[in-house]
Amino acid sequence: MTGSFKFQLLGTGTSQGVPVVGCQCEVCLSTDPRDNRLRNAAWMTDGETSILIDTGPDLRAQLLRAQITDVHAVLMTHEHNDHVAGIDDLRPINFLHRKTIPILAEPRVCKQLRQSFGYIFDAHYDYPGKPRLTLHEISTEPLKVGGFRIQPIRIMHGTLPILGFRTRSIAYLSDVKSIPETEIDKLYGLKYLFVSALHHRPHHSHMNLEEALQLIEILQPEKTYLTHISHHMGLHQDIDKTLPEGVNLGYDGLFIDI
């Protein structure tokens, strides 16, 4: 890598975000900014290469808040709407830098993006203001993006195989319910782990808090931040102080600089 490594959580909420529309629970009514969660997304840079992880429906607000003005590539974890629906918000970056942005995703995800965003990816549908994005199929094989060497991690979102990502000593695993044994070895020796923990109750496609803590106990990262958090988890100030040493709830805007 070419410089210091910076990583930021752009959104730490679930598919509905927090507050949830119409909900009157104490979390949704909280005035603590850490309880206000946009849809899940992250960003990393080494000073020269800027990479987004997912483009959820809150992407415009996230780019503005984090003052991200350039993106060299997007890593897609999977095709669900809360992870891809904001892809059109990359247009200003196309215009600003006069460049096309590569979208890196598994073949199944590329196929879904072509169907859902035909006006972007159909070469026969062209007009000057459309987003300039290209799809590039990836697998679980290592890849290089600028100064980043990235190891995709196969994780399971219920029965749906999706991707997490590791670069150097940092791993980002969102929407995970389980991890195949063959992938666990790729996740040892972490300095930072960002992993989803939905809430306290069991869920068919997401780890709850107990399951996330069990995974953390196995991997033994130096520091863990939890993400993809539902309003059912509880108030940040209450839950965070109950977590084991080295584990904290993530929050929108959380920034680390190595």
N, C-alpha and C positions, 0 to 999 in steps of 0.2 A: 504494500500500500504506500501511497505517496506522501501521506501526512497524518496528522492526528485524526483519529476515528471518532466521529460524532454520530450518535444515535438518538432518535426522538420518537416518542409515542405520540402520534397525531390524534388518535382516537382510541379510547379504551372501553367503549360501550358495546352492547349487543346490537342485534339487527334493528331494534326499536330505538336505540339510544336511551339516554337518561338525561332529563326527565322523559318519561313515557307520556305521550299525548293522553290527556284525560285522567292521569293517575294522581291521586292525592296522598300517596304514602309519604312518610317522613323523608325518604331519600329524594323523591321527585320534587318535594317542596324545599329541600335543603338550600341554604344560601352559601354553603361551602363550595367553592369552584371545583374542588376535587370530586364532588358528587355529580357534576355536570359532564356527561360522557358522550362525545360524538362517536359515530360508528368506527369500528376498528380499522386502524391503518398505522403505518410507521414509515420512517424516513431515515436514511443514513448517508453520510458523505465522508470522504477522506480529504476534502478540500478541493479536489479536482473532479471527481465523479459523484453525481447525486442520484440516488436510487430510491424510488418509492416502493413500498410493499403494500399492494392493493390500492384501489381507487374507489372507495365507497361513496355513498350519496352525499357525504359532507365534505368532499375533497376541496371544493372552492374555499370554504371557510377555513379548512385546515392549512391550505397553502398560504392564505393571507395571514393567518395568525402566526405561523412559523416563519413567515417571510421567506418562503421558498420560491425562488424566481427562475430556477433552472432544474430540469430533470433529464438525466441521460438515459434512464431505463426504468421500467416498471416490472417488478416481480409480482406475479399473481399467485396467491395461495390456492384459490379455487373460484368457481363461477357463480357463487351465490350473490344475490343482488346487493347485499350490504357490503360486498367486497369489490364490486365492479361498476355499480350504477353511476358513479361520478366520472367515468372515463372521459366524457366530453369536456370536463373542466381542465383538461390538459391543453386545450386549444390556445389559450393565451401564451403558453410557453412555446408552442409551435410558431406563433406570430412573432413573439419577442426575439427568438433566436433563429428564426427561419430554418428550422430543422424538423426532421421527422423523429419521433420517439419510438423506440422498440418496446413492445410488450412481450414479456417472456412468460410463457405459460405452457402447461401440459397440453397435448393434442386435444383432449376432450374439452378443455377449457377454451382453447382457440376456436374450436368448432362452435361452442355456445356463444362466444363473443361475436363471431361472424353472423350468427342468427339473430342475436339480440341487437346488434349495432351494425346492421347491414349498410346503413348510410355511410358508415366510416370505412368498412372493410371491403365493400363491393366496388371493384375498380370501375364498373360501368356506371356507378352513381357518383358523379363528381361535380363539385362546385367550389368556388374559391375559399369559402369559409369553413369547410369541413375539417375536422381534426386530422392531422397527419400522423398516423400511427401505423406501425407494421407489426404483425404477429410473428413471433419466433418460438417454435416448439422446443421445449426442454423436457428433461426427464429427471431421474434422481442422480444422473451423472454430474460431477463437478463442472462448473462453468466459470468463465472470467468475464467480468464487466468492468471496463476501465482498470482501475487499480485494485478492484475487489476480486478475490477468489472465493466463490460461493459454493457451498455444499448444500444442495436441496436435501431435505429430510422427508421421507415418506411417513406421514401420520394419517390416522383414520378419524374422520369426522362422522362418527357413527359407522355406517357401512360405506361411506364415500371416501375413497382415497384422495387425499389432498397433499399439499406441500407445506412444510416449514422450511426455514432457511438458517444455515449457520455460516458465518464468516469470521475467521480467526477464532477468538474465544467468546463470541456472542452468538446466541441462538434465539430465534423468534418463532414460536409455535402457537398459532392461533386456531381456534375452533377444534381443538384436539380432544378426542375421547380416549384414544389408545395409540400406542406406538408399537409397531412390530419389533420383535426382539432383534431382528437383523439391523434395525436402525438405531437402537439404543447406544451401540458402541460409537456412533458418530457424535454423541452428545456428552461424552465425558470431557473433563478438563475445561469446563466453561468458567469464565470470569463473570459473565452476565447471562442469565436466562430470563427471557420474557415468555410467559406461558399463560394460556387462558384458564380461567377458573370462574365458571358461570355464577353459581350461588351455592347454597348449602345442600339443597336436595339433589337426589340422583336425577340424571337427565340422559336421554337415549343417545344424544350425539355430542355432548360436551362433558368434559370433566367438571365435577363440582369441586368445592374447596378441598374436601378431604382427599379426593383422588389426585388433585394437583400437588398437595403436600406430600403424598406418597411418592409421586414421581420425583419431586425435588429431593426427597430423602435418598432415592436411588442414585440420582445424577450428581448430587453434592456440588452444585455450582457455588462460587463464592458469594454471589448476590442474585436474588430472584425478584422480579417484579411481575405481579399478576395483572392480566388484562382480559378483555372481552367479558366485562363484569356487568351483571344484571342489577337492576334496582332492588331485587330480592336479596342481594348480598348483605345489605345494611349500610349504614353510614360509614364513610371512609374513616372518620375519626374514631369510631367505635371498633371496627373490624381490624384496622391496621395494627392497633396496639395488642391484639390477641395473637398475632402471627408469630411464628418462630423467629429466632434471630437470623438475620440475613434474608428474610422474606418480607416484602411489603406490597401493598396494593399499588398498582400503577395508577396514573392519572394523566389526563390529557395535557400534553406539553412537557411531560417528564423528559429530561434531556441529560444524556451522559456524554462526557468528553474524555476520551482516552488519549 
